[in-house]
Amino acid sequence: MNFHLPRALGLLAAVCWGVVVGAAVEPMWTAKPGPWGDLEVRTVYLEPPESLLAVVAKPSTVTRWTFEQTTANAVRETLAKAQVPAPVIERLFSPVRLVTSGNSVVLLPEVEDLTALSVESRSALYLELAKHAANEYQRDPVFILGGDVDDWMQGASLTASQQALFRRLLWKRGGALVFSDVQALLGLAKTPDDVNAVFRSITRVRSLIVELKLPLTTDRQTFIDYWSAGQTDAPRLAFIKAITQRRARQTVDITHFLPSIIRQRAYTFPEMDLGLKGRFPDCHWTSLNFFNLAPKDVYLDTKLAAEHLLKDYEVVDAPYRFGDVLCFLDEGEGLHTCVHVADDIVLTKNGDSILAPWALMQLKDVDAIYRRSANTRVQGYRLKK
């Protein structure tokens, strides 16, 4: 039986069925084939809940460049070496912009000084500022993962002028595109709500949504062995086996394959009560508790976490398996750990801040955040049986 809808009803039906002409197309890519199955990957930005933002101190609107254990003359040389324009240097060394206290020199640049810097000059200068603990946002900048500024901007609650300034003040840290001039953005905020909107925007974290395409094309037992990681009595195993029997075309979020502790935490920010032990969970707590049925807070102690890793895990090289701990090392120092999930996707918690969620990321993006030098490398560790 054939029938025709009036034009208005046809448009309504199209909307209800999701066939909307001009709808935004979200970035999506397919993971490399492997024992993990056929995976589709999309990005998503995690935004801290208002309850967390309310307890986090907001920075002032005054930009401060702090140089510790140095002199004014040495700072002038540093600026010149970074190719800061001479007129900017002269303005910064005027009495109202220069503050000296003991062995510290503080410069107070204004927006016109910030925008006068080229990307190359800003990058050189901010890498130097990142060496000093007082320069919080140079040490821990806002990362534009993947380098897609437009993608980052889509969910940002910034005004047109703030967006323009944000784009103007980006810089490069290694291979990563980053932003540090939070104070300048806040200077354009006119109300407390505007301040909250800026802070909410810059504290978002990009994560990945990863879905398994069904029906399964990988060998069933190979698939089960990969996601069970040798844990034949794992509670999640019942579901892993069940989905291998599906025959209709559909997708399943791979967070269902994660161990229970991590499945509960994925895509979330820490609750305040998790800090009652003196610090919030970090990368080591996350990596070493990955397969545990109940979390062990002993891994909040970095020294004890390192001892457990070296004692109870064996060193492995790529290709990695599900649950392998990947440790970023530089000159023997452990910088970060995360957990291999599939292809180049890892489960990570970047720091012990309440503004650091448990997220799925590409290993290359984690590398961009934690790579300290050309000597930084990734070493795999696998839990001994």
WOBEL-V521134 format. One record per run of one state. SS is the DSSP state (h for helix, s for strand, l for the rest). FROM is the first residue (numbers start at 1). TO is the last residue. If there is no record, write none. Layout:
# WOBEL-V521134
SS_FROM_TO + SS_FROM_TO
This chain:
# WOBEL-V521134
l_1_6 + h_7_16 + l_17_27 + s_28_30 + l_31_38 + s_39_46 + l_47_49 + h_50_53 + l_54_64 + s_65_67 + l_68_71 + h_72_81 + l_82_85 + h_86_92 + l_93_97 + s_98_101 + l_102_103 + s_104_107 + l_108_110 + h_111_115 + l_116_118 + h_119_129 + l_130_135 + h_136_139 + l_140_141 + s_142_144 + h_145_147 + l_148_148 + h_149_154 + l_155_159 + h_160_168 + l_169_170 + s_171_173 + l_174_175 + s_176_179 + l_180_181 + h_182_187 + l_188_191 + h_192_202 + l_203_204 + s_205_214 + l_215_219 + h_220_228 + l_229_236 + h_237_243 + l_244_249 + s_250_253 + h_254_257 + l_258_259 + h_260_265 + l_266_271 + h_272_277 + l_278_282 + h_283_288 + l_289_296 + h_297_300 + l_301_301 + h_302_312 + s_313_316 + l_317_324 + s_325_330 + l_331_332 + s_333_342 + l_343_344 + s_345_349 + l_350_357 + s_358_362 + h_363_370 + l_371_376 + s_377_383 + l_384_385
